[in-house]
Each structure stands twice: as structure tokens, then as C-alpha cells.
Amino acid sequence: MRNYLLYSLLFLVSSLFSQEIETDTIVLNFKEYLGYVKKYHPITKQAELNIDIGQANLMKARGGFDPKMEVDYDRKKFKGTEYYDLLNATFKIPTWYGIEFKGGFEQNDGDFLNPQNSVPDDGLFSAGVSIPIARGLLINDRMATLRKAKFFREQTKANRDLLVNQILYDASLAYFDWLRAYAEKEIYNDFVQNAKIRFEGVKRSALAGDKAAIDTTEAKIAFQNRTLSLEQAKVKLMKSSLALSNFLWLEGNVPIELQSNVIPDQKVEEVIDSTLEIEGSPLSSFTLENHPKLKSLAYKIEGLEVDRKLKANKLLPKIDLEYNFLTETPETARSFNTAEYKGGVSFSFPLFLRKERGALKLAKYKVQDARFELETTQLQIKNKVTAIFAELESFINQNELIENIVRDYNTLLAAEERKFSFGESSLFLINSREKSLIDAKLKEIEVQNKFFTTKAKLFNSLAVNPLSL
């Protein structure tokens, strides 16, 4: 009984001393940590950069509909003779359906001027329109480029959400590994203290003749084994801390190295669902409609469909009509005379269409391939989420079982220590009970880690992008 009271007193002093040391520790909670990752990690900034790239592509595509001014000036003068002096200025306004409005001014002069270039001395004004009546009317390169750019912009938004979700998922796993390593280190630290107290107590009892000398050897071996395990746990904690530091950055792309006094939050289970925004998400409420991966594939298909329609349109003959009113005095609308005009028609059509038909087939195959990918991805996501929900249900039961096992092993160890204080047990049995308890506690941490990891997998599979971080 005296030895038992001595052990208890030493253990209490040791616990108070440990608490005093840990008063300077800083807790990095899970939500705060993910907030730093989402705000400052370079990959999240890279994801936002993709949005800017999509917007830039859209601006570039819209540039195909910008009005255009063209000026063509050509002059030839040789041995004092002005052969010709040609000026042709044109202003063009492209529209959505391939129709192009034009306005122009032409002024030509010279001793050897081509008769068809003869115009009044003050020049000739024109205003007209160019219309494709077959190929290029309902869809053309400019129209297709703009449509695809719009779909690409929306696709980059979906890809951004996927990229941010993935980095938060990876960061979560790093945090859980850090939490696991810290918990294992704390377990070994507690049992090292217990083994040390037991070793010191047995050694004093052996010197007093109350215990056999060989008991000190066994107590010493147990203490050394616990110390060895503690050192290994410290190395594991150090490695997991460095792995966690890979996700910590500050403004200006400044990396942060996790300090030794920073510890993980021991109450992650209370906040993990709300932090990852998977709280209250039963399997029955799961839908695929807004999944970013499927949205990205859908926008990809839309873009490929535009390309297919463009290729199909190029099977049509190219027939362009052009009509321009001509006038010397453009001040009033009445000066335009429909009988004075410049117009024409152009026609072209490949005889075999092998190039166009081949391009259309390739476009169709790309659409089919993308649709197959979409259907496969839908099934994969659905089955994966269903499996994760089943896994989570299992881990809830596993956590309850391992908690009961740890509690029972604690009871066995406490009973064995009490029997030992009365001289009715041995160090071998205490060490055996303690080893079983350590294994059970480590198993409890492992199950908890797998439980958290599975929740992170659900977050990743649902492709959630938390906005509250």
C-alpha cells in the first residue's frame, strides 16, 4: 500500500510538471488551418489564375467581332510621270450571323490608271453588306470561337473548384496525420512517465529489501522500451509536422515552418463536419447535378458540340453575296442610288469533301468519347460516395467498440497495479497489461484517423468548396 501511494504521488507531481510545461503551447485548430491553406496556398491562387485565363480567352474571342478599319494606299511615280495613286479605305462591322456591314472611300488618280479604278475627282463613297447564304451563315469560325470561349470560362470555374477541393483534401490528410502522430507521442510520453515512476519505486523497494533485485531489471527494460517508442514517436511527429508545413503559407507566397510549441486540436471530431461542410448530408440527399467534375465534363461536351456543328457547316458550299451602294456625296441618305452600286457573288465547293467529312467524323468521335467519359464518371462518383457512407457507418461502430476496449484495458491495468501494491502480482503482468493498453490506445487513434480520413474522402468525392473558411 505504501508503494502504491508513492507511485500515485510521483505520478501527480509529474502530471503537474507536464501541465506547467505545456502552458506555452499554441493550438492550431482545423478550421483556422484550412482557412490559411485556402487563402494563401499557391495552388489556390493558381486555381484563381485559371479563371483569369478563361476570362482572357473570352475577351480574345469577342475581339473577332470588333469593328475594323483598313486603309490600302498604293502609288507609282517614275521619271516624272505619276503612273497611279490609289487610296482605298474601308470600315467593317462583323455581326453574329456572319453578316458584315461595310463603309468605304475610294480615291484614285494617275496617267496610267486602270479604267475600272476610275472614280470622281473628289472620290467615291460606298456602303454595303456582305452575306454568306450557305456556309458561315448560321455558324462560323468567329461564332464558334466565342461560344467555345464561354464554355471554357465556365469549365475553368468548375476546374477551379476541383483544384481547391483537392488541395484542401490533401491538407486535411496532412493535419490528420499530424494529429495522429501527436496523439501517439502523448501516449508514449504518459507511459514513459509511468514506467519511470514504476522503475524508481521498484528500485527503492529492492534497496529496502521489499522487492527482488531482478524486478528492477524488468522495470528498467520496460522503461527503456517505452523511451525508445517515445523517441520513434517524436521522429514521426517531426516528419508529419514538416509535411503539414508544406500547406502553410502567408501573404506574398511566404512559407511557414510549424514551430514545436504548436499542437493540433484534440477536438477535431466536433468541428470536422461543419468545417468541411458535409454536416447533415445523408446519402438520400446526394445528387450529381452540381458536381464540379460533371459540370466541367458537360461544358467540355458543349464546346465539342459547337466544334462538331462548325465542321458540319463546312460541308455546305461557300456562297457569299456582296452589295455596296455608291455615291459621290454621302451627306444625305437620298444621295444613295440603288442603281449605282458595286456587287458580286463568290462560290466555292470542294468536289470530294474528304477533308471536311474527315474533320466532321473526328469531331463526332470526340463528342462520343466525352459522353462516355461523363457517364463513366457519374457512375464512379455515385458508387464511391455510396461506399464512403457505408464506411462511415462502420467507423461509428468501430469507434464505440475500441472505446470500450480501451476502457476495459484501463480497468485491467488499474486492478493489476493495485494487486501489485499488495504484493499479489508481478511486474511481468503489469507490463503485459500495459502493453495491451498501449496497443489498444494506438488502435483507437488509428481508427479515429481512418474515420477522419473517410470524412475527408467524402468531402473530396462531393467536391465541396467551403466558402466559410
C-alpha positions in Angstrom: 0.0 0.0 0.0 2.9 2.3 0.8 4.4 1.7 -2.6 1.1 2.3 -4.3 0.7 5.7 -2.6 4.2 6.6 -3.5 3.6 5.8 -7.2 0.4 7.9 -7.1 2.2 10.9 -5.5 5.0 10.8 -8.1 2.6 10.5 -11.0 0.6 13.5 -9.7 3.8 15.6 -9.4 4.9 14.5 -12.9 1.5 15.4 -14.3 1.5 18.9 -12.8 5.0 19.5 -14.1 3.9 18.4 -17.6 1.0 20.8 -17.5 3.2 23.6 -16.5 5.5 23.0 -19.5 2.6 22.9 -21.9 1.1 26.3 -20.9 3.1 28.0 -23.7 1.7 25.7 -26.4 -0.5 27.1 -29.2 -3.4 25.1 -30.6 -3.8 25.3 -34.4 -7.4 24.3 -34.9 -8.6 22.5 -38.0 -10.8 25.3 -39.4 -8.2 28.0 -39.0 -5.6 25.8 -40.6 -7.8 25.1 -43.7 -8.6 28.8 -43.9 -4.9 29.6 -44.2 -4.5 26.9 -46.9 -7.4 28.2 -48.9 -6.4 31.9 -48.7 -2.6 31.7 -49.1 -1.6 28.4 -50.7 0.0 28.9 -54.2 -2.2 26.2 -55.7 -5.4 28.0 -54.7 -4.0 31.2 -56.3 -3.1 29.1 -59.3 -6.7 27.9 -59.4 -8.0 31.5 -59.4 -5.5 32.3 -62.2 -7.3 29.7 -64.3 -10.4 31.8 -64.0 -8.5 34.9 -65.3 -7.2 32.7 -68.2 -10.7 31.7 -69.1 -11.8 35.4 -69.0 -8.9 36.4 -71.2 -9.8 33.7 -73.7 -13.4 35.0 -73.8 -12.1 38.6 -74.4 -9.9 37.3 -77.2 -12.8 35.5 -78.8 -15.0 38.6 -78.6 -12.3 40.5 -80.4 -13.4 38.6 -83.5 -16.5 40.9 -83.6 -14.6 44.1 -83.2 -15.1 46.7 -85.9 -12.1 47.0 -88.2 -10.6 49.8 -90.3 -8.5 49.1 -93.3 -6.5 51.5 -95.4 -4.8 50.5 -98.6 -2.6 53.1 -100.3 -0.6 52.4 -103.4 1.4 54.8 -105.6 3.8 54.6 -108.5 5.8 57.5 -109.9 8.7 57.1 -112.4 10.7 59.7 -114.4 8.4 62.5 -113.6 5.3 60.5 -114.5 2.7 59.5 -111.9 1.5 56.1 -113.1 -1.2 55.8 -110.4 -2.2 57.0 -107.0 -4.6 54.6 -105.3 -6.4 55.1 -101.9 -8.9 52.7 -100.6 -10.2 53.0 -97.0 -12.8 50.5 -95.6 -14.6 50.3 -92.3 -16.1 46.9 -91.4 -18.5 45.8 -88.7 -18.9 42.0 -88.3 -22.1 40.7 -86.8 -23.1 37.4 -85.1 -24.6 35.5 -88.1 -21.6 36.1 -90.5 -23.1 39.2 -92.0 -20.6 42.0 -92.4 -21.5 45.7 -92.9 -19.0 47.9 -94.8 -18.4 51.5 -95.4 -15.7 52.7 -97.7 -14.0 55.6 -99.5 -12.0 55.3 -102.7 -9.9 58.0 -104.5 -7.7 57.1 -107.4 -5.7 59.2 -109.9 -2.8 58.7 -112.4 -1.8 58.8 -116.0 -2.0 55.0 -116.4 -4.9 54.3 -114.1 -6.8 51.1 -114.8 -10.2 52.2 -116.1 -12.1 50.1 -113.5 -10.4 52.2 -110.8 -11.7 55.5 -112.3 -13.7 57.5 -109.7 -14.8 61.1 -109.4 -12.1 63.6 -108.6 -13.4 64.1 -105.0 -13.5 60.3 -104.5 -16.3 57.7 -104.2 -18.1 56.6 -101.1 -19.7 53.3 -100.6 -21.9 51.5 -98.0 -23.0 47.9 -98.2 -23.2 44.5 -96.8 -21.6 41.0 -97.3 -23.8 38.0 -96.6 -22.9 34.3 -96.6 -26.0 32.4 -97.7 -24.8 28.8 -97.1 -21.5 28.1 -95.3 -20.9 30.5 -92.4 -24.4 31.9 -92.0 -25.7 30.0 -89.0 -22.3 29.2 -87.6 -18.8 30.4 -88.5 -15.3 30.4 -87.0 -15.9 33.7 -85.1 -19.2 32.5 -83.7 -17.8 29.1 -82.7 -14.7 30.6 -81.1 -16.8 32.8 -78.9 -19.2 30.1 -77.9 -16.4 27.7 -77.0 -14.7 30.5 -75.0 -17.8 31.0 -73.0 -18.0 27.2 -72.2 -14.3 27.2 -71.5 -14.7 30.0 -69.0 -17.4 28.1 -67.1 -15.3 25.0 -67.3 -12.4 26.8 -65.7 -14.7 27.7 -62.8 -15.6 24.1 -62.2 -12.0 23.1 -62.5 -11.1 25.8 -60.0 -13.5 24.3 -57.5 -12.0 20.8 -58.1 -8.4 22.1 -57.7 -9.2 24.0 -54.5 -11.1 20.9 -53.1 -8.2 18.7 -53.9 -5.6 20.9 -52.1 -8.0 21.2 -49.1 -8.4 17.4 -49.1 -4.6 16.9 -49.2 -4.1 19.5 -46.4 -6.8 17.7 -44.3 -5.0 14.4 -44.6 -1.7 16.1 -43.5 -3.5 17.6 -40.5 -5.0 14.2 -39.5 -1.6 12.5 -39.8 -0.1 15.3 -37.6 -2.9 14.8 -35.1 -2.3 11.1 -35.1 1.5 11.4 -34.6 0.9 13.9 -31.8 -1.6 11.7 -30.0 0.8 8.7 -30.3 3.6 10.8 -28.9 1.5 11.9 -26.0 0.5 8.2 -25.2 4.1 7.1 -25.2 5.1 10.2 -23.1 2.5 9.3 -20.5 3.5 5.7 -20.3 7.2 6.6 -20.2 6.4 8.7 -17.1 4.5 5.7 -15.6 7.4 3.3 -16.4 9.9 5.7 -14.9 7.9 6.1 -11.7 7.5 2.3 -11.5 11.2 1.8 -12.1 12.2 4.3 -9.4 9.7 2.8 -7.0 10.8 -0.8 -7.6 14.5 0.2 -7.3 13.9 1.8 -3.9 11.8 -1.2 -2.8 14.7 -3.5 -3.9 17.2 -1.5 -2.0 14.9 -1.7 1.1 14.6 -5.4 0.6 10.9 -5.4 -0.2 11.4 -6.5 -3.8 13.7 -8.9 -5.6 16.7 -7.2 -7.4 15.6 -8.9 -10.7 12.4 -6.8 -10.6 14.5 -3.7 -11.1 15.9 -5.2 -14.4 12.4 -5.9 -15.7 11.2 -2.4 -14.7 14.2 -0.9 -16.4 13.7 -2.8 -19.6 10.0 -1.7 -19.7 11.2 1.9 -19.1 13.7 1.7 -21.9 11.2 0.2 -24.3 8.7 3.0 -23.6 11.5 5.6 -24.0 12.5 4.0 -27.3 8.9 4.1 -28.5 8.7 7.7 -27.4 11.7 8.7 -29.5 10.3 7.0 -32.5 7.0 8.8 -32.0 8.9 12.1 -31.8 10.6 11.4 -35.1 7.2 10.6 -36.6 5.7 13.7 -35.2 8.6 15.8 -36.6 8.1 14.4 -40.1 4.3 14.9 -40.0 4.9 18.5 -38.8 7.2 19.2 -41.8 4.6 17.6 -44.1 2.0 19.9 -42.6 4.2 22.9 -43.1 4.0 22.3 -46.9 0.5 23.6 -46.8 1.1 26.7 -44.6 1.8 30.0 -46.4 1.4 33.7 -45.7 0.7 36.7 -47.9 3.4 37.2 -50.6 4.0 33.4 -51.0 5.9 33.2 -47.8 6.1 29.6 -46.5 5.7 28.9 -42.8 7.5 26.3 -40.8 5.5 24.8 -38.0 7.1 25.5 -34.6 7.5 22.9 -31.9 5.1 24.6 -29.5 2.2 24.4 -32.0 -0.1 21.4 -31.4 -3.2 20.1 -33.2 -6.7 20.5 -31.9 -7.8 17.4 -29.9 -11.5 18.1 -30.6 -11.4 17.8 -34.3 -14.4 15.4 -34.3 -16.6 18.2 -33.0 -15.9 20.6 -35.9 -14.8 18.4 -38.9 -18.3 18.1 -40.4 -19.1 21.9 -40.2 -15.6 22.8 -41.4 -15.7 20.5 -44.5 -19.4 21.5 -45.0 -20.6 17.8 -45.0 -22.7 18.3 -42.0 -26.3 17.0 -42.4 -25.5 15.4 -45.8 -27.2 12.0 -45.7 -26.9 9.6 -48.7 -30.5 10.3 -49.6 -29.8 14.0 -50.2 -26.8 13.3 -52.5 -27.2 14.4 -56.1 -24.8 14.6 -59.0 -26.3 17.7 -60.6 -23.9 20.3 -59.2 -20.8 18.2 -59.0 -17.9 20.3 -60.4 -16.3 17.4 -62.2 -19.5 16.6 -64.1 -20.1 20.2 -64.8 -16.6 20.5 -66.2 -17.2 17.5 -68.5 -20.6 18.9 -69.5 -19.1 22.2 -70.6 -16.4 20.3 -72.4 -19.1 18.4 -74.3 -20.9 21.7 -75.1 -17.6 23.0 -76.6 -17.1 19.9 -78.6 -20.7 20.1 -79.9 -20.0 23.6 -81.2 -16.9 22.3 -83.0 -19.0 19.5 -84.5 -21.6 21.9 -85.8 -18.9 24.1 -87.3 -17.4 21.1 -89.1 -20.9 20.0 -90.3 -21.5 23.6 -91.6 -18.3 23.4 -93.7 -19.9 20.6 -95.8 -22.1 23.3 -97.4 -20.9 25.3 -100.4 -19.4 28.7 -99.8 -21.7 31.3 -101.4 -21.1 35.0 -100.5 -23.2 37.8 -101.7 -21.9 41.4 -101.6 -23.7 44.6 -102.4 -22.4 48.2 -102.0 -24.2 51.5 -102.7 -22.1 54.1 -104.4 -22.3 57.9 -104.1 -20.1 61.0 -104.5 -21.9 62.9 -101.8 -22.8 60.9 -98.6 -24.2 63.9 -96.7 -27.8 62.7 -97.0 -29.4 59.3 -97.3 -31.1 60.4 -100.6 -27.8 60.6 -102.3 -27.6 56.8 -102.3 -29.0 55.5 -105.6 -29.7 51.7 -105.8 -28.9 51.8 -109.5 -25.3 52.9 -108.7 -23.7 50.0 -106.9 -20.8 47.6 -106.8 -21.7 44.0 -106.0 -20.9 40.4 -106.7 -21.2 36.8 -105.8 -18.5 34.2 -105.0 -18.9 30.4 -105.0 -16.6 27.6 -104.0 -17.2 24.0 -103.2 -14.7 21.0 -102.9 -15.7 18.2 -105.2 -15.0 15.3 -102.8 -15.2 16.9 -99.4 -12.8 14.4 -98.0 -11.1 16.9 -95.7 -14.4 18.3 -94.4 -16.0 14.8 -93.9 -13.0 13.5 -92.1 -12.9 16.5 -89.8 -16.6 16.0 -89.1 -16.1 12.4 -88.2 -13.3 13.3 -85.8 -15.5 15.9 -84.2 -18.3 13.3 -83.7 -15.9 10.8 -82.2 -14.6 13.4 -79.7 -18.2 14.2 -78.6 -18.9 10.4 -78.2 -15.7 10.0 -76.2 -16.5 12.9 -73.9 -20.0 11.5 -73.4 -18.7 8.1 -72.5 -16.3 9.8 -70.0 -19.2 11.7 -68.5 -21.3 8.6 -68.0 -18.4 6.6 -66.5 -17.5 9.4 -64.2 -21.1 9.7 -63.0 -21.2 6.1 -62.1 -17.8 6.2 -60.4 -18.7 9.2 -58.2 -22.1 7.7 -57.3 -20.6 4.3 -56.3 -17.7 6.0 -54.5 -19.9 8.2 -52.4 -22.2 5.2 -51.6 -19.2 3.2 -50.4 -17.9 6.1 -48.3 -21.2 6.5 -46.5 -21.2 2.8 -45.7 -17.6 3.1 -44.5 -18.5 6.0 -42.2 -21.4 3.9 -40.6 -18.9 1.2 -39.9 -16.4 3.5 -38.4 -19.0 4.9 -36.0 -19.4 1.3 -34.7 -15.7 0.7 -34.7 -15.1 3.8 -32.6 -17.6 2.7 -30.0 -16.0 -0.8 -29.8 -12.5 0.5 -29.5 -13.5 3.0 -26.8 -15.0 0.1 -24.8 -11.9 -2.0 -25.3 -9.6 0.8 -24.1 -11.8 1.4 -21.0 -11.7 -2.3 -20.2 -7.9 -2.5 -20.6 -7.6 0.6 -18.3 -9.6 -1.3 -15.7 -7.5 -4.4 -16.0 -4.2 -2.4 -15.7 -5.5 -0.4 -12.7 -6.6 -3.7 -11.0 -3.2 -5.3 -11.7 -1.3 -2.3 -10.3 -3.5 -2.4 -7.2 -2.8 -6.1 -6.7 0.9 -5.4 -7.3 0.9 -2.8 -4.5 -0.4 -5.5 -2.2 2.3 -7.9 -3.4 -0.2 -10.2 -5.2 1.0 -9.6 -8.7 4.2 -9.1 -10.7 5.9 -6.6 -13.0 5.5 -9.0 -15.8 1.8 -9.0 -15.6 1.7 -5.2 -15.2 3.9 -4.7 -18.3 1.8 -7.2 -20.2 -1.4 -5.3 -19.2 0.2 -2.0 -20.0 1.4 -3.2 -23.4 -2.1 -4.4 -24.3 -3.5 -1.0 -23.2 -0.9 0.9 -25.3 -1.8 -1.3 -28.3 -5.5 -0.6 -27.7 -4.9 3.2 -27.5 -2.8 3.1 -30.6 -5.6 1.2 -32.3 -8.1 3.8 -31.1 -6.0 6.6 -32.6 -5.7 4.6 -35.9 -9.5 4.0 -36.1 -10.1 7.7 -35.4 -7.6 8.7 -38.0 -9.3 6.4 -40.6 -12.7 7.9 -39.6 -11.4 11.5 -40.2 -9.8 10.4 -43.4 -13.0 8.9 -44.6 -14.8 12.1 -43.9 -12.2 13.9 -45.9 -12.8 11.4 -48.7 -16.5 12.2 -48.6 -15.6 15.9 -48.8 -13.3 15.2 -51.8 -15.8 12.9 -53.6 -18.6 15.5 -53.2 -16.1 18.1 -54.4 -17.3 20.6 -51.8 -15.6 24.0 -51.9 -16.1 25.5 -48.4 -16.9 29.3 -48.7 -16.8 29.9 -44.9 -13.1 29.2 -44.4 
